[in-house]
Amino acid sequence: MITADEAEFYRDNGYLLVKGVFDGREVEEMRRATGKIIERAAHSKYDKNHAWQGDYLPPEELKKLVLKGFHDVHYHDAAFARAAIHPNMAAILSQLIGPNVLLHHTKMLVKPPENGAAFPMHQDYPYFPHTNHTMLAASVHLDRADTENGCLCVVPGSHKAGPLPHIGTYYLNHKEHPISSGTPCPAEAGDVLFFNYLTIHGSDCNRSERPRRNVLFQYREASDLPVRNVHFDWGMGLMVCGENPNFSSVKPNYQIV
């Protein structure tokens, strides 16, 4: 699915955009599933605005912004379970991570037209730190993404600096790391942007009349264990390709209460 040169680009730069991972039918199936999840959430007590708070924007601008984000989307619709283990995804992941890859968690991020919230620049590492830093995100685009509707921006090579101090664990100092410091990664529906969890990334507001719908799958190498017990999702550990060599630690150490 990708060339050796593209895999090397990922290792050097900490990200890789792969075109056409999902076809039009698969994208439309995930779009419909996304709409139904939002509709069901609206009729539940769990619906809320997930726009990031903080001082990276003036308060009067922050309160206007909206972000719909839900974890564990593969539990809400089978379209995402199929996408997470899609043969094209497995083929790419085996080249970027290695032969033994597992799913850590899934998430849906929807920026509605005109007031879709920004993501200040950050690393994903503080949320779920792991020993060997193989963790990566696969951001599946369900719409055309560009600078007008808040496409993802990355800082090439920033993963080589290792973990950086974050403000309240959430984001980097926006004065030192403005969104404008990132390289925009425009993409079409069906494209997937892969980036290491140490790669600095973020995205601007959606100021267009178009939605920006993305589904995020987080993966890691099977033997890359967590530094501490954080960020557990049901179903984490599902093998996407290869095998898990750690027979006694294939499940997270959680307690059901």
Secondary structure, DSSP 8 states (H G I E B T S, - for coil): ---HHHHHHHHHHSEEEETTSS-HHHHHHHHHHHHHHHHHHHTSTT-------SSSS-HHHHTT-B-EEEE-GGGT-HHHHHHHT-HHHHHHHHHHT-S-EEEEEEEEEEE-TTTB--EEEE-SGGGS-BSS---EEEEEESS-B-TTTT-EEE-TTGGGG-----BTTTB--TTTS-GGGSEE--B-TT-EEEEETTS-EEE--B-SSS-EEEEEEEEEETT--BSSS----TTTT-EEES--S-GGGSS------
